[in-house]
Amino acid sequence: MTNGVSNFYIVEDRAKLLLVDAGGSADWDLFAKAVAALKHTPAELEAVLLTHAHSDHTGFAEQARLDTDAVVWIHTDDAAVAKGAPPGKNERGFGGYLLRAELWRTVFRLRRSGGMKIVPIREVSTFRDEQVIDAPGRPRAVHVPGHTPGMAALLLEGRRLLLTGDSLVMKNPLTGRRGPQIMPRALNRDSREALQSLAKLEDLPADVILPGHGEPWTQGVARAVQLARDAGPS
């Protein structure tokens, strides 16, 4: 599911649901409609896994926790921000993107979806690198810092799916560039670290990448990582 900028995903496993990322705070209705289309109800949501603590990914996680009793999970290094602590400073400002039409389209869509400000999540459970999380689908966390300190990809090994969040995306929300890449400098804490972290992804046993921004990728993880390295920072 997408609000036009950031993606969130619903995983079904034995009549239980897992939500990976939570869009903007106004995207709850979009989630509820998607769940109904799958012949489920929000009450069957067992867990919310957040790839990182940015407002366009944590969106309605607190509402999901309160309304469904779902457990909200996030990497330990991003937990404080998810609960409302101020985020750190990114490596570059937005000045270099102000003439890009895609920047303004992204701002408009995020405002409409409530994705510009974090809604604090009062209770979170935390995971660490390589932890298999006790949630539908049994995803394994892969810590890939750079975009944020606690940025994590999630591997559904039995389905050969890799959910990369914003560690590896298929569309740049500030420039509009498509194809495998890391996020732009204005949205990264450390782009050099983000590129280095891609090494943890390239040999994972997955056929499909589901990114935080852009369309799914079906040409293999190693190929996507190489193209992202070639693209470099933006």
Secondary structure, DSSP 4 states (H G I P E B T S, - for coil): -BSSS-B-EEEEETTEEEEE----TT-HHHHHHHHHHTT--GGGEEEEE-SS--HHHHTTHHHHHHHH-PEEEEEGGGHHHHTTPPP---SS-SGGGTT-HHHHHHHHHHHHHT-SS----S--EEE-TTPBPSSTT--EEEE-TTSSTT-EEEEEGGGTEEEEETSSEEE-TTT--EEEEPPPGGG-S-HHHHHHHGGGTTTSS-SEEEESSS--B-S-HHHHHHHHHHH---
